[in-house]
Amino acid sequence: MTTEAELTGSAASAAPPPDIEEAEGKPAWGALWVVLAGLFITNVDFFIVNVAIPSLQRNMHATSAEIQLVAATFNIGLSAMLITGGRLGDLYGRRKVFSIGLGLFTLASLACGIAPNMAELIVARAVQGAAAALVIPQVLGILTTAYAGKARVAAFNAYGITLGASAVFGQLIGGLLIKADIFGWDWRTIFLINAPIGAVVLLLTPKVVPESRAEGHTGLDWTGVILVTAGLTAIVLPLVQGREQGWPTWTWECLVAAVPLLAAFWWTQRRKAARDKSPLVHPSLFEDRAFGVGVVSLLVFFAAMASFFLVLALYLQEGRGLSALQSGLLFIPLGLGFFIGSAQAPKAAAKLGKQVLTVGALIQAAGNIALAATAWELGGSGAVAWCIPAMVLAGFGMGFVVAPLASLVLEGVAPHHAAAASGVFSTAQEMGNAVGIAAIGVVFFGVAGQHVTPHSYAHAFGAGLLVQAGICAVVALLVQLLPRRSEVS
């Protein structure tokens, strides 16, 4: 097991290198903006593809199964590889793995944009997801080692805002790009736009981002890689495909198989750690209660957040007949609330500590309940603008949670475990996305019924929102298990 002395020594050795500081001794913020740009374009691709579905069906003659695979292959590649991606950064250099991942993501985006058929698009999406899994964990790993104290808190807050903004505005960005129809590219624009952004970020990365890695560890835990990849795939695959296929037998078999696979993974990690080997995820990470409870809280919170975007988009586009762009514009009030909440969260966290998450979760729950009541009142008619006040409130609650969450969860993690911890953190987020969308999808379509009408969509939307409000209440309870700290340090 890792001793306290080892943790202290490693933390000292991972102090910010000289090239991350300016002459006056203040942190240089170029690294923050560069890695957050990489985070934004990789994370937004989880959400943006939804608006391209009508165009893909029209221009590529895509079947419903192919449409599902366009989303599913990205999600599976991302979720299954995040922990491995984080560990690769610890071992071989976080900047190096970030650059490799972003380069692969950029090339895969080009392949998506020029794909001549659905089969090649699906393969390119799988590569995109796996490449994103190399990028995303390195962002928190780089921020953990490049900044300290108040600068790290500010960097983590910026990370949370970027994460939320990519989710909140993904549909709007996609709708605007498809509506603009640049050079007649239609849906291809949402992928091709990644190429120039990715190229600029790649050029700037070696100039402004410091390199860091864990000291004294060699080799990748291939047994752990195989077990965790198989176990996570066995969970994510049925969750993203099950509802559309009516939950066939194979989905339940996969979920059952995930239990022994992940149990075997955890057993091998403890065994390797006891022998002073280099496990994929060191069990000592979970000895920090803030990290263990925080990861569970993160998973539960993102189950509510991701499913919120799903039911809102379905209600606006299918229930109210709005176009992707029109519904995307209605995400602006949600984004406004999110940014106001994000801006106020750091000040509130300094006074309330962990309870800032409780307040944010309960505000989001209140916004969901108000939005459900509004949708029920409107039914299938009435001005959808009446939903805006409740959307602002729900967005404010999201921002109040997302902005300080990373700092509260990761503040006790030793720098030499930074990217591996980030991989677990990001995996919990993606698992929450998958679980939430699957669970709320069952509620939504169960209430909507087979004979869908605008009125039934309004009732289904409200039912989904009430479940999400309950999930937010669970988050508020989980937060009470976090260690008590007077302020985020």
Contacts in CASP RR format, 6 or more apart in sequence:
PFRMAT RR
TARGET T0000
AUTHOR 0000-0000-0000
METHOD contacts of the structure
MODEL  1
MTTEAELTGSAASAAPPPDIEEAEGKPAWGALWVVLAGLFITNVDFFIVN
VAIPSLQRNMHATSAEIQLVAATFNIGLSAMLITGGRLGDLYGRRKVFSI
GLGLFTLASLACGIAPNMAELIVARAVQGAAAALVIPQVLGILTTAYAGK
ARVAAFNAYGITLGASAVFGQLIGGLLIKADIFGWDWRTIFLINAPIGAV
VLLLTPKVVPESRAEGHTGLDWTGVILVTAGLTAIVLPLVQGREQGWPTW
TWECLVAAVPLLAAFWWTQRRKAARDKSPLVHPSLFEDRAFGVGVVSLLV
FFAAMASFFLVLALYLQEGRGLSALQSGLLFIPLGLGFFIGSAQAPKAAA
KLGKQVLTVGALIQAAGNIALAATAWELGGSGAVAWCIPAMVLAGFGMGF
VVAPLASLVLEGVAPHHAAAASGVFSTAQEMGNAVGIAAIGVVFFGVAGQ
HVTPHSYAHAFGAGLLVQAGICAVVALLVQLLPRRSEVS
1 273 0 8 1.000
1 274 0 8 1.000
1 283 0 8 1.000
1 284 0 8 1.000
2 273 0 8 1.000
2 282 0 8 1.000
2 284 0 8 1.000
2 414 0 8 1.000
7 414 0 8 1.000
7 416 0 8 1.000
10 214 0 8 1.000
10 215 0 8 1.000
10 414 0 8 1.000
10 415 0 8 1.000
10 416 0 8 1.000
11 414 0 8 1.000
11 415 0 8 1.000
11 416 0 8 1.000
13 215 0 8 1.000
13 416 0 8 1.000
14 145 0 8 1.000
14 212 0 8 1.000
14 215 0 8 1.000
14 415 0 8 1.000
14 416 0 8 1.000
14 418 0 8 1.000
15 148 0 8 1.000
16 27 0 8 1.000
16 145 0 8 1.000
16 146 0 8 1.000
16 147 0 8 1.000
16 148 0 8 1.000
16 210 0 8 1.000
17 146 0 8 1.000
17 210 0 8 1.000
17 211 0 8 1.000
17 212 0 8 1.000
19 28 0 8 1.000
19 210 0 8 1.000
20 27 0 8 1.000
20 28 0 8 1.000
20 31 0 8 1.000
20 146 0 8 1.000
20 147 0 8 1.000
20 210 0 8 1.000
21 27 0 8 1.000
21 28 0 8 1.000
22 28 0 8 1.000
26 151 0 8 1.000
27 146 0 8 1.000
27 147 0 8 1.000
27 151 0 8 1.000
28 208 0 8 1.000
30 208 0 8 1.000
31 142 0 8 1.000
31 146 0 8 1.000
31 208 0 8 1.000
31 209 0 8 1.000
31 210 0 8 1.000
32 143 0 8 1.000
32 146 0 8 1.000
32 147 0 8 1.000
32 155 0 8 1.000
32 158 0 8 1.000
34 201 0 8 1.000
34 204 0 8 1.000
34 205 0 8 1.000
34 208 0 8 1.000
34 209 0 8 1.000
35 98 0 8 1.000
35 138 0 8 1.000
35 139 0 8 1.000
35 142 0 8 1.000
35 143 0 8 1.000
35 205 0 8 1.000
35 209 0 8 1.000
36 139 0 8 1.000
36 158 0 8 1.000
36 159 0 8 1.000
36 162 0 8 1.000
37 197 0 8 1.000
37 198 0 8 1.000
37 200 0 8 1.000
37 201 0 8 1.000
38 102 0 8 1.000
38 135 0 8 1.000
38 139 0 8 1.000
38 197 0 8 1.000
38 198 0 8 1.000
38 201 0 8 1.000
39 135 0 8 1.000
39 136 0 8 1.000
39 139 0 8 1.000
39 159 0 8 1.000
39 162 0 8 1.000
39 163 0 8 1.000
39 166 0 8 1.000
40 162 0 8 1.000
40 165 0 8 1.000
40 166 0 8 1.000
41 105 0 8 1.000
41 194 0 8 1.000
41 197 0 8 1.000
41 198 0 8 1.000
41 201 0 8 1.000
42 102 0 8 1.000
42 105 0 8 1.000
42 131 0 8 1.000
42 132 0 8 1.000
42 135 0 8 1.000
42 136 0 8 1.000
43 132 0 8 1.000
43 136 0 8 1.000
43 162 0 8 1.000
43 163 0 8 1.000
43 166 0 8 1.000
43 167 0 8 1.000
44 166 0 8 1.000
44 167 0 8 1.000
44 169 0 8 1.000
44 170 0 8 1.000
44 173 0 8 1.000
45 74 0 8 1.000
45 109 0 8 1.000
45 128 0 8 1.000
45 129 0 8 1.000
45 132 0 8 1.000
45 191 0 8 1.000
45 194 0 8 1.000
46 74 0 8 1.000
46 75 0 8 1.000
46 78 0 8 1.000
46 166 0 8 1.000
46 167 0 8 1.000
46 433 0 8 1.000
47 166 0 8 1.000
47 167 0 8 1.000
47 170 0 8 1.000
47 171 0 8 1.000
47 309 0 8 1.000
48 170 0 8 1.000
48 171 0 8 1.000
48 173 0 8 1.000
48 174 0 8 1.000
48 190 0 8 1.000
49 70 0 8 1.000
49 71 0 8 1.000
49 74 0 8 1.000
49 125 0 8 1.000
49 190 0 8 1.000
50 71 0 8 1.000
50 171 0 8 1.000
50 313 0 8 1.000
51 171 0 8 1.000
51 174 0 8 1.000
51 175 0 8 1.000
51 178 0 8 1.000
51 190 0 8 1.000
51 324 0 8 1.000
51 328 0 8 1.000
52 174 0 8 1.000
52 178 0 8 1.000
52 187 0 8 1.000
52 190 0 8 1.000
53 67 0 8 1.000
54 324 0 8 1.000
55 178 0 8 1.000
55 186 0 8 1.000
55 187 0 8 1.000
56 62 0 8 1.000
56 66 0 8 1.000
56 67 0 8 1.000
56 70 0 8 1.000
56 118 0 8 1.000
56 187 0 8 1.000
57 67 0 8 1.000
59 186 0 8 1.000
59 187 0 8 1.000
60 117 0 8 1.000
60 118 0 8 1.000
60 121 0 8 1.000
62 70 0 8 1.000
62 118 0 8 1.000
63 118 0 8 1.000
64 244 0 8 1.000
66 118 0 8 1.000
66 122 0 8 1.000
68 240 0 8 1.000
68 241 0 8 1.000
68 244 0 8 1.000
69 122 0 8 1.000
69 125 0 8 1.000
70 118 0 8 1.000
70 121 0 8 1.000
70 122 0 8 1.000
70 125 0 8 1.000
71 125 0 8 1.000
71 240 0 8 1.000
72 237 0 8 1.000
72 240 0 8 1.000
72 241 0 8 1.000
73 122 0 8 1.000
73 123 0 8 1.000
73 125 0 8 1.000
73 126 0 8 1.000
73 129 0 8 1.000
74 125 0 8 1.000
74 126 0 8 1.000
74 128 0 8 1.000
74 129 0 8 1.000
74 132 0 8 1.000
75 129 0 8 1.000
75 236 0 8 1.000
75 240 0 8 1.000
75 430 0 8 1.000
75 433 0 8 1.000
75 434 0 8 1.000
76 126 0 8 1.000
76 233 0 8 1.000
76 236 0 8 1.000
76 237 0 8 1.000
76 240 0 8 1.000
77 126 0 8 1.000
77 129 0 8 1.000
77 130 0 8 1.000
77 133 0 8 1.000
78 129 0 8 1.000
78 130 0 8 1.000
78 132 0 8 1.000
78 133 0 8 1.000
78 136 0 8 1.000
78 430 0 8 1.000
79 133 0 8 1.000
79 232 0 8 1.000
79 233 0 8 1.000
79 236 0 8 1.000
79 427 0 8 1.000
79 430 0 8 1.000
79 431 0 8 1.000
79 434 0 8 1.000
80 133 0 8 1.000
80 228 0 8 1.000
80 229 0 8 1.000
80 231 0 8 1.000
80 232 0 8 1.000
80 233 0 8 1.000
80 236 0 8 1.000
81 129 0 8 1.000
81 130 0 8 1.000
81 133 0 8 1.000
81 134 0 8 1.000
81 229 0 8 1.000
82 133 0 8 1.000
82 136 0 8 1.000
82 137 0 8 1.000
82 423 0 8 1.000
82 424 0 8 1.000
82 426 0 8 1.000
82 427 0 8 1.000
82 430 0 8 1.000
83 137 0 8 1.000
83 228 0 8 1.000
83 232 0 8 1.000
83 280 0 8 1.000
83 281 0 8 1.000
83 420 0 8 1.000
83 423 0 8 1.000
83 424 0 8 1.000
83 427 0 8 1.000
84 133 0 8 1.000
84 220 0 8 1.000
84 225 0 8 1.000
84 228 0 8 1.000
84 229 0 8 1.000
84 280 0 8 1.000
85 97 0 8 1.000
85 133 0 8 1.000
85 134 0 8 1.000
85 137 0 8 1.000
85 138 0 8 1.000
85 419 0 8 1.000
85 423 0 8 1.000
86 97 0 8 1.000
86 134 0 8 1.000
86 137 0 8 1.000
86 138 0 8 1.000
86 141 0 8 1.000
86 419 0 8 1.000
86 420 0 8 1.000
86 422 0 8 1.000
86 423 0 8 1.000
87 220 0 8 1.000
87 221 0 8 1.000
87 280 0 8 1.000
87 281 0 8 1.000
87 419 0 8 1.000
87 420 0 8 1.000
87 423 0 8 1.000
88 97 0 8 1.000
88 134 0 8 1.000
88 220 0 8 1.000
88 419 0 8 1.000
89 96 0 8 1.000
89 97 0 8 1.000
89 98 0 8 1.000
89 137 0 8 1.000
89 138 0 8 1.000
89 141 0 8 1.000
89 213 0 8 1.000
89 419 0 8 1.000
90 213 0 8 1.000
90 214 0 8 1.000
90 217 0 8 1.000
90 416 0 8 1.000
90 417 0 8 1.000
90 418 0 8 1.000
90 419 0 8 1.000
90 420 0 8 1.000
91 213 0 8 1.000
91 214 0 8 1.000
91 217 0 8 1.000
91 218 0 8 1.000
91 219 0 8 1.000
91 220 0 8 1.000
91 278 0 8 1.000
92 213 0 8 1.000
93 211 0 8 1.000
93 212 0 8 1.000
93 213 0 8 1.000
94 138 0 8 1.000
94 141 0 8 1.000
94 142 0 8 1.000
94 145 0 8 1.000
94 211 0 8 1.000
94 212 0 8 1.000
94 213 0 8 1.000
94 418 0 8 1.000
94 419 0 8 1.000
95 138 0 8 1.000
95 142 0 8 1.000
95 205 0 8 1.000
95 206 0 8 1.000
95 209 0 8 1.000
95 210 0 8 1.000
95 211 0 8 1.000
95 212 0 8 1.000
96 211 0 8 1.000
97 134 0 8 1.000
97 138 0 8 1.000
97 419 0 8 1.000
98 134 0 8 1.000
98 135 0 8 1.000
98 138 0 8 1.000
98 139 0 8 1.000
98 142 0 8 1.000
98 205 0 8 1.000
98 209 0 8 1.000
99 202 0 8 1.000
99 205 0 8 1.000
99 206 0 8 1.000
100 134 0 8 1.000
101 131 0 8 1.000
101 132 0 8 1.000
101 134 0 8 1.000
101 135 0 8 1.000
102 131 0 8 1.000
102 134 0 8 1.000
102 135 0 8 1.000
102 198 0 8 1.000
102 201 0 8 1.000
102 202 0 8 1.000
102 205 0 8 1.000
103 131 0 8 1.000
103 198 0 8 1.000
103 202 0 8 1.000
104 127 0 8 1.000
104 130 0 8 1.000
104 131 0 8 1.000
104 134 0 8 1.000
105 128 0 8 1.000
105 129 0 8 1.000
105 131 0 8 1.000
105 132 0 8 1.000
105 134 0 8 1.000
105 135 0 8 1.000
105 194 0 8 1.000
105 198 0 8 1.000
106 194 0 8 1.000
106 195 0 8 1.000
106 198 0 8 1.000
106 199 0 8 1.000
106 202 0 8 1.000
108 124 0 8 1.000
108 125 0 8 1.000
108 127 0 8 1.000
108 128 0 8 1.000
108 129 0 8 1.000
108 131 0 8 1.000
109 128 0 8 1.000
109 191 0 8 1.000
109 192 0 8 1.000
109 194 0 8 1.000
109 195 0 8 1.000
110 191 0 8 1.000
110 192 0 8 1.000
110 194 0 8 1.000
110 195 0 8 1.000
111 120 0 8 1.000
111 123 0 8 1.000
111 124 0 8 1.000
111 127 0 8 1.000
112 121 0 8 1.000
112 124 0 8 1.000
112 125 0 8 1.000
112 128 0 8 1.000
112 188 0 8 1.000
112 191 0 8 1.000
113 121 0 8 1.000
113 124 0 8 1.000
113 185 0 8 1.000
113 188 0 8 1.000
113 191 0 8 1.000
113 192 0 8 1.000
114 188 0 8 1.000
114 192 0 8 1.000
115 121 0 8 1.000
115 124 0 8 1.000
136 422 0 8 1.000
136 423 0 8 1.000
136 426 0 8 1.000
137 419 0 8 1.000
137 420 0 8 1.000
137 422 0 8 1.000
137 423 0 8 1.000
137 425 0 8 1.000
137 426 0 8 1.000
138 419 0 8 1.000
138 422 0 8 1.000
139 159 0 8 1.000
139 422 0 8 1.000
140 156 0 8 1.000
140 159 0 8 1.000
140 406 0 8 1.000
140 410 0 8 1.000
140 418 0 8 1.000
140 419 0 8 1.000
140 421 0 8 1.000
140 422 0 8 1.000
140 423 0 8 1.000
140 425 0 8 1.000
140 426 0 8 1.000
141 212 0 8 1.000
141 418 0 8 1.000
141 419 0 8 1.000
141 421 0 8 1.000
141 422 0 8 1.000
142 209 0 8 1.000
142 210 0 8 1.000
142 212 0 8 1.000
142 418 0 8 1.000
143 152 0 8 1.000
143 155 0 8 1.000
143 156 0 8 1.000
143 159 0 8 1.000
144 152 0 8 1.000
144 410 0 8 1.000
144 413 0 8 1.000
144 415 0 8 1.000
144 418 0 8 1.000
144 421 0 8 1.000
144 422 0 8 1.000
145 210 0 8 1.000
145 212 0 8 1.000
145 415 0 8 1.000
145 418 0 8 1.000
146 155 0 8 1.000
146 209 0 8 1.000
146 210 0 8 1.000
146 212 0 8 1.000
147 154 0 8 1.000
147 155 0 8 1.000
149 489 0 8 1.000
152 407 0 8 1.000
152 411 0 8 1.000
153 346 0 8 1.000
153 407 0 8 1.000
153 488 0 8 1.000
153 489 0 8 1.000
154 346 0 8 1.000
156 404 0 8 1.000
156 406 0 8 1.000
156 407 0 8 1.000
156 410 0 8 1.000
157 342 0 8 1.000
157 345 0 8 1.000
157 346 0 8 1.000
157 403 0 8 1.000
157 404 0 8 1.000
157 406 0 8 1.000
157 407 0 8 1.000
159 406 0 8 1.000
160 342 0 8 1.000
160 402 0 8 1.000
160 403 0 8 1.000
160 405 0 8 1.000
160 406 0 8 1.000
161 339 0 8 1.000
161 342 0 8 1.000
161 399 0 8 1.000
161 402 0 8 1.000
161 403 0 8 1.000
163 402 0 8 1.000
163 429 0 8 1.000
164 338 0 8 1.000
164 398 0 8 1.000
164 399 0 8 1.000
164 402 0 8 1.000
165 335 0 8 1.000
165 338 0 8 1.000
165 339 0 8 1.000
167 305 0 8 1.000
167 306 0 8 1.000
167 309 0 8 1.000
168 309 0 8 1.000
168 331 0 8 1.000
168 334 0 8 1.000
168 335 0 8 1.000
168 338 0 8 1.000
168 395 0 8 1.000
168 398 0 8 1.000
169 331 0 8 1.000
169 335 0 8 1.000
170 331 0 8 1.000
171 309 0 8 1.000
171 313 0 8 1.000
171 324 0 8 1.000
171 327 0 8 1.000
171 328 0 8 1.000
171 331 0 8 1.000
172 325 0 8 1.000
172 328 0 8 1.000
172 329 0 8 1.000
172 331 0 8 1.000
172 332 0 8 1.000
173 190 0 8 1.000
174 190 0 8 1.000
174 324 0 8 1.000
175 324 0 8 1.000
175 325 0 8 1.000
175 328 0 8 1.000
176 325 0 8 1.000
177 189 0 8 1.000
177 190 0 8 1.000
177 193 0 8 1.000
178 186 0 8 1.000
178 187 0 8 1.000
178 189 0 8 1.000
178 190 0 8 1.000
178 324 0 8 1.000
178 325 0 8 1.000
179 324 0 8 1.000
179 325 0 8 1.000
180 189 0 8 1.000
181 189 0 8 1.000
182 189 0 8 1.000
185 192 0 8 1.000
212 415 0 8 1.000
212 418 0 8 1.000
214 416 0 8 1.000
214 417 0 8 1.000
214 418 0 8 1.000
215 416 0 8 1.000
217 278 0 8 1.000
217 416 0 8 1.000
218 278 0 8 1.000
219 278 0 8 1.000
220 278 0 8 1.000
220 280 0 8 1.000
221 268 0 8 1.000
221 269 0 8 1.000
221 272 0 8 1.000
221 277 0 8 1.000
221 278 0 8 1.000
221 279 0 8 1.000
221 280 0 8 1.000
223 268 0 8 1.000
224 265 0 8 1.000
224 268 0 8 1.000
224 269 0 8 1.000
224 279 0 8 1.000
224 280 0 8 1.000
225 280 0 8 1.000
227 261 0 8 1.000
227 262 0 8 1.000
227 264 0 8 1.000
227 265 0 8 1.000
227 268 0 8 1.000
228 262 0 8 1.000
228 265 0 8 1.000
228 280 0 8 1.000
228 281 0 8 1.000
230 261 0 8 1.000
231 257 0 8 1.000
231 258 0 8 1.000
231 261 0 8 1.000
231 262 0 8 1.000
231 265 0 8 1.000
232 258 0 8 1.000
232 262 0 8 1.000
232 427 0 8 1.000
232 431 0 8 1.000
234 254 0 8 1.000
234 255 0 8 1.000
234 257 0 8 1.000
234 258 0 8 1.000
234 261 0 8 1.000
235 254 0 8 1.000
235 255 0 8 1.000
235 258 0 8 1.000
235 431 0 8 1.000
235 434 0 8 1.000
236 430 0 8 1.000
236 431 0 8 1.000
236 434 0 8 1.000
237 251 0 8 1.000
237 254 0 8 1.000
238 247 0 8 1.000
238 250 0 8 1.000
238 251 0 8 1.000
238 252 0 8 1.000
238 254 0 8 1.000
238 255 0 8 1.000
239 434 0 8 1.000
239 435 0 8 1.000
239 437 0 8 1.000
239 438 0 8 1.000
240 434 0 8 1.000
240 437 0 8 1.000
240 438 0 8 1.000
241 251 0 8 1.000
242 248 0 8 1.000
242 251 0 8 1.000
242 438 0 8 1.000
243 438 0 8 1.000
243 441 0 8 1.000
243 442 0 8 1.000
243 445 0 8 1.000
245 251 0 8 1.000
265 280 0 8 1.000
266 283 0 8 1.000
268 279 0 8 1.000
269 279 0 8 1.000
269 280 0 8 1.000
269 281 0 8 1.000
269 282 0 8 1.000
269 283 0 8 1.000
270 279 0 8 1.000
270 283 0 8 1.000
272 278 0 8 1.000
272 279 0 8 1.000
273 279 0 8 1.000
273 282 0 8 1.000
273 283 0 8 1.000
273 284 0 8 1.000
280 420 0 8 1.000
281 420 0 8 1.000
281 424 0 8 1.000
282 417 0 8 1.000
282 420 0 8 1.000
284 417 0 8 1.000
285 291 0 8 1.000
285 292 0 8 1.000
285 413 0 8 1.000
285 417 0 8 1.000
285 420 0 8 1.000
285 421 0 8 1.000
285 424 0 8 1.000
286 292 0 8 1.000
288 412 0 8 1.000
288 413 0 8 1.000
289 481 0 8 1.000
289 482 0 8 1.000
289 483 0 8 1.000
290 408 0 8 1.000
290 409 0 8 1.000
290 411 0 8 1.000
290 412 0 8 1.000
290 482 0 8 1.000
290 483 0 8 1.000
291 409 0 8 1.000
291 410 0 8 1.000
291 412 0 8 1.000
291 413 0 8 1.000
291 421 0 8 1.000
292 409 0 8 1.000
293 478 0 8 1.000
293 481 0 8 1.000
293 482 0 8 1.000
294 405 0 8 1.000
294 408 0 8 1.000
294 409 0 8 1.000
294 478 0 8 1.000
294 482 0 8 1.000
295 409 0 8 1.000
295 424 0 8 1.000
295 425 0 8 1.000
295 428 0 8 1.000
296 428 0 8 1.000
296 478 0 8 1.000
297 357 0 8 1.000
297 405 0 8 1.000
297 409 0 8 1.000
297 475 0 8 1.000
297 478 0 8 1.000
297 479 0 8 1.000
297 482 0 8 1.000
298 405 0 8 1.000
298 409 0 8 1.000
298 425 0 8 1.000
298 428 0 8 1.000
298 429 0 8 1.000
298 432 0 8 1.000
299 428 0 8 1.000
299 429 0 8 1.000
299 431 0 8 1.000
299 432 0 8 1.000
299 435 0 8 1.000
300 432 0 8 1.000
300 471 0 8 1.000
300 474 0 8 1.000
300 475 0 8 1.000
300 478 0 8 1.000
301 361 0 8 1.000
301 401 0 8 1.000
301 405 0 8 1.000
301 471 0 8 1.000
301 472 0 8 1.000
301 475 0 8 1.000
302 428 0 8 1.000
302 429 0 8 1.000
302 430 0 8 1.000
302 432 0 8 1.000
302 433 0 8 1.000
302 436 0 8 1.000
303 432 0 8 1.000
303 433 0 8 1.000
303 435 0 8 1.000
303 436 0 8 1.000
303 439 0 8 1.000
303 471 0 8 1.000
304 364 0 8 1.000
304 436 0 8 1.000
304 468 0 8 1.000
304 470 0 8 1.000
304 471 0 8 1.000
304 472 0 8 1.000
304 475 0 8 1.000
305 398 0 8 1.000
305 402 0 8 1.000
306 432 0 8 1.000
306 433 0 8 1.000
306 436 0 8 1.000
306 437 0 8 1.000
307 436 0 8 1.000
307 437 0 8 1.000
307 439 0 8 1.000
307 440 0 8 1.000
307 441 0 8 1.000
307 464 0 8 1.000
307 468 0 8 1.000
308 368 0 8 1.000
308 394 0 8 1.000
308 465 0 8 1.000
308 468 0 8 1.000
310 437 0 8 1.000
310 440 0 8 1.000
310 441 0 8 1.000
310 444 0 8 1.000
311 440 0 8 1.000
311 441 0 8 1.000
311 444 0 8 1.000
311 460 0 8 1.000
311 461 0 8 1.000
311 462 0 8 1.000
311 464 0 8 1.000
311 465 0 8 1.000
311 468 0 8 1.000
312 331 0 8 1.000
312 334 0 8 1.000
312 391 0 8 1.000
312 461 0 8 1.000
313 327 0 8 1.000
314 444 0 8 1.000
314 457 0 8 1.000
314 460 0 8 1.000
314 461 0 8 1.000
315 375 0 8 1.000
315 457 0 8 1.000
315 458 0 8 1.000
315 460 0 8 1.000
315 461 0 8 1.000
316 322 0 8 1.000
316 326 0 8 1.000
316 327 0 8 1.000
316 328 0 8 1.000
316 330 0 8 1.000
316 384 0 8 1.000
317 323 0 8 1.000
317 324 0 8 1.000
317 327 0 8 1.000
318 452 0 8 1.000
318 457 0 8 1.000
319 380 0 8 1.000
319 452 0 8 1.000
319 454 0 8 1.000
319 457 0 8 1.000
319 458 0 8 1.000
320 380 0 8 1.000
320 384 0 8 1.000
320 454 0 8 1.000
320 457 0 8 1.000
321 454 0 8 1.000
322 330 0 8 1.000
322 384 0 8 1.000
330 384 0 8 1.000
330 387 0 8 1.000
330 388 0 8 1.000
330 391 0 8 1.000
333 388 0 8 1.000
333 391 0 8 1.000
333 392 0 8 1.000
334 391 0 8 1.000
334 392 0 8 1.000
334 394 0 8 1.000
334 395 0 8 1.000
335 395 0 8 1.000
336 392 0 8 1.000
337 392 0 8 1.000
337 393 0 8 1.000
337 395 0 8 1.000
337 396 0 8 1.000
337 397 0 8 1.000
337 399 0 8 1.000
338 395 0 8 1.000
338 396 0 8 1.000
338 397 0 8 1.000
338 398 0 8 1.000
338 399 0 8 1.000
338 402 0 8 1.000
339 399 0 8 1.000
340 396 0 8 1.000
341 395 0 8 1.000
341 396 0 8 1.000
341 397 0 8 1.000
341 398 0 8 1.000
341 399 0 8 1.000
341 400 0 8 1.000
341 403 0 8 1.000
342 399 0 8 1.000
342 400 0 8 1.000
342 402 0 8 1.000
342 403 0 8 1.000
344 400 0 8 1.000
345 356 0 8 1.000
345 399 0 8 1.000
345 400 0 8 1.000
345 401 0 8 1.000
345 403 0 8 1.000
345 404 0 8 1.000
346 403 0 8 1.000
346 404 0 8 1.000
346 488 0 8 1.000
348 356 0 8 1.000
348 359 0 8 1.000
348 400 0 8 1.000
349 356 0 8 1.000
349 404 0 8 1.000
349 407 0 8 1.000
349 408 0 8 1.000
349 487 0 8 1.000
349 488 0 8 1.000
350 487 0 8 1.000
350 488 0 8 1.000
351 487 0 8 1.000
352 359 0 8 1.000
353 408 0 8 1.000
353 485 0 8 1.000
353 486 0 8 1.000
353 487 0 8 1.000
353 488 0 8 1.000
354 408 0 8 1.000
354 479 0 8 1.000
354 482 0 8 1.000
354 483 0 8 1.000
354 484 0 8 1.000
354 485 0 8 1.000
355 479 0 8 1.000
356 400 0 8 1.000
356 401 0 8 1.000
356 404 0 8 1.000
357 400 0 8 1.000
357 401 0 8 1.000
357 404 0 8 1.000
357 405 0 8 1.000
357 408 0 8 1.000
357 475 0 8 1.000
357 476 0 8 1.000
357 479 0 8 1.000
357 482 0 8 1.000
358 476 0 8 1.000
358 479 0 8 1.000
358 480 0 8 1.000
359 400 0 8 1.000
360 396 0 8 1.000
360 397 0 8 1.000
360 398 0 8 1.000
360 399 0 8 1.000
360 400 0 8 1.000
360 401 0 8 1.000
361 397 0 8 1.000
361 401 0 8 1.000
361 472 0 8 1.000
361 473 0 8 1.000
361 475 0 8 1.000
361 476 0 8 1.000
361 479 0 8 1.000
362 472 0 8 1.000
362 473 0 8 1.000
362 476 0 8 1.000
363 393 0 8 1.000
363 394 0 8 1.000
363 396 0 8 1.000
363 397 0 8 1.000
363 400 0 8 1.000
364 394 0 8 1.000
364 395 0 8 1.000
364 396 0 8 1.000
364 397 0 8 1.000
364 398 0 8 1.000
364 400 0 8 1.000
364 401 0 8 1.000
364 469 0 8 1.000
364 472 0 8 1.000
365 468 0 8 1.000
365 469 0 8 1.000
365 470 0 8 1.000
365 472 0 8 1.000
365 473 0 8 1.000
365 476 0 8 1.000
366 393 0 8 1.000
366 469 0 8 1.000
367 390 0 8 1.000
367 391 0 8 1.000
367 393 0 8 1.000
367 394 0 8 1.000
367 395 0 8 1.000
367 397 0 8 1.000
367 469 0 8 1.000
368 390 0 8 1.000
368 394 0 8 1.000
368 465 0 8 1.000
368 466 0 8 1.000
368 468 0 8 1.000
368 469 0 8 1.000
368 472 0 8 1.000
369 465 0 8 1.000
369 466 0 8 1.000
369 469 0 8 1.000
370 389 0 8 1.000
370 390 0 8 1.000
370 393 0 8 1.000
370 394 0 8 1.000
371 387 0 8 1.000
371 390 0 8 1.000
371 391 0 8 1.000
371 394 0 8 1.000
371 462 0 8 1.000
371 465 0 8 1.000
372 461 0 8 1.000
372 462 0 8 1.000
372 463 0 8 1.000
372 464 0 8 1.000
372 465 0 8 1.000
372 466 0 8 1.000
372 469 0 8 1.000
373 390 0 8 1.000
374 386 0 8 1.000
374 387 0 8 1.000
374 390 0 8 1.000
375 387 0 8 1.000
375 458 0 8 1.000
375 461 0 8 1.000
375 462 0 8 1.000
375 465 0 8 1.000
376 458 0 8 1.000
376 459 0 8 1.000
376 462 0 8 1.000
377 386 0 8 1.000
378 384 0 8 1.000
378 386 0 8 1.000
378 387 0 8 1.000
378 458 0 8 1.000
379 454 0 8 1.000
379 455 0 8 1.000
379 458 0 8 1.000
379 459 0 8 1.000
380 453 0 8 1.000
380 454 0 8 1.000
380 455 0 8 1.000
380 457 0 8 1.000
380 458 0 8 1.000
381 454 0 8 1.000
401 475 0 8 1.000
404 488 0 8 1.000
406 425 0 8 1.000
407 488 0 8 1.000
408 482 0 8 1.000
408 485 0 8 1.000
408 488 0 8 1.000
409 425 0 8 1.000
410 421 0 8 1.000
410 422 0 8 1.000
410 425 0 8 1.000
411 488 0 8 1.000
411 489 0 8 1.000
413 421 0 8 1.000
436 471 0 8 1.000
439 467 0 8 1.000
440 464 0 8 1.000
440 467 0 8 1.000
440 468 0 8 1.000
443 460 0 8 1.000
443 463 0 8 1.000
443 464 0 8 1.000
443 467 0 8 1.000
444 460 0 8 1.000
444 461 0 8 1.000
444 463 0 8 1.000
444 464 0 8 1.000
445 460 0 8 1.000
446 460 0 8 1.000
447 456 0 8 1.000
447 459 0 8 1.000
447 460 0 8 1.000
447 463 0 8 1.000
447 464 0 8 1.000
448 456 0 8 1.000
448 457 0 8 1.000
448 459 0 8 1.000
448 460 0 8 1.000
449 456 0 8 1.000
449 460 0 8 1.000
END
